[in-house]
Amino acid sequence: MGLFNKIFGESDSQNHNNEIKVLPWQNLNDVSQLDDIEKRSHTKTQVIFKHSTTCGISRMAMKQFVNAYNLDANLDLYYLDLLSYRDVSNETGYKFQVIHQSPQVLVIKNGVAVAHTSHGAISEMDLAKFE
């Protein structure tokens, strides 16, 4: 494996850094939580990550989001498994006036979606400017 790693540029420091980053996710699995998110957004930014557990693109976007996420961010972070909770996913779109996409990130402030993006653009979203 050493030769394989050298060919593809993996350094020893990368090899030993297998630390898993755990985000402060709150599961979003009930439509009633959307009212709470709306209310909380008046005092603290709320972020919803809509994820399709069977989609490779969604998995890649989530991995990039997790890697880029600042653990010191002052916001609430929600995870929505949109396949298991399709009704919650649909209501999220209606409530915050955002067309459904997957994967998708919504930023909620003062009761409304102030930003949203999907697919590869998720990794380019700067959440710090919404804190």
N, C-alpha and C positions, 0 to 999 in steps of 0.2 A: 504493500500500500504506500510506502514511502515514495517510491518512484512515481506512482499515480498522482499523489498529492503534489509533488514537485512540478510535474508536468502541468497540472491545472492550477498552480499558484497558491495552494493552501499552505499557510505557514504553520509552524508549530504552535504559535500563540493562538491562532484560530482553532487549531485542533483541540486545545485544552480548555477553550472557552465555550463549554456546552451549557452555560447557565440559561435557564428558561425564565423569560420575563413574564410575570403574571400581572395582568391589568386588573384594576378595581371594578370589574364588570358587575352590573346588576342585571339579572335576567329580566327580560321584558316578555311576559308570557300571558298577560291578561289585559283586555281592552281597558279596564278601569284604571290601569296604571298610566294611561295616556293623559288623563285629567290631572293626575299628580305631577307628571312631567311638565305639563303646561303651567301649573301653579308654581312649581319649583323654579321654572325658567325665569320668573320675575326677580329672583334673588341670586340665582346661580345658573350658569350655562349648562344645558342638558345636551348630551350627544347620544344619538342612537346609531348603532351599527347593525344594519340588516344583512344577514348572512345566509347563503344557501349552502347547506352542509354537503350537498352532492355535486357542487360546481367547482371545478379546478380553478377557474378565474377568481371566484369568490374566496377560495382558500388562499390563493396567492395574495389577493388584496388584503385579506385579514392579516396574513403574516407580515406584510410590509407595514400595515397600520400598527401592529403590535410593536414591531422593531423601532418605529419612529416615534411612538407615543411617549410623551414626557410624563413620568410618574408623579411629578410635582404639579401637574396641571390642576387648576382650580375649577373643576367641572365634574358633573356626574355623567357616568358612562354606562350606557345600556347595550346589552347584547340581545338581538332578536333573531332566533332561528325561524326564519320565515316559512320553512316547510312544515315545521311542527305547529306553528302558530299563524297560519295563513290569515285567520280573521283579524288578528292583531296587526299583521302587516298591512292588510287592506285598510283597516281603520286608521292606521298611522298616516297613510297617504291622504285619506279624506280629511282627517283632523288638521293636518299641517299643510294641506294643499300642495302636495308633492307627488308627481307621477312615480309609480312604483318602478324601481330598477333593482337589480341584484348583481353584485353587492352594492350597498348604498350606505352613505353616511349622511345623517341629518343633524344640523346644529339648531337647537331651539333656544331662543332668547325672548323674553317678554311675551311669551305665549305663541310665538310664530316661528316658522322655519326661516332663519336668516341666511342659511347656506345649506346646500346639499350637493353631493357629487356621487359619482359611481365609477365602478370599474377601476382602470388604471389611474384616474384622476384622484382617487382617494389618497394615494401616497403623496400627492402634491398639496393637499389641504393643510393649511397652517392653523391648527386649532388655537394656538396661543393668541391670535388676534381677536378671538371671540370670548376670551376669559373676562 
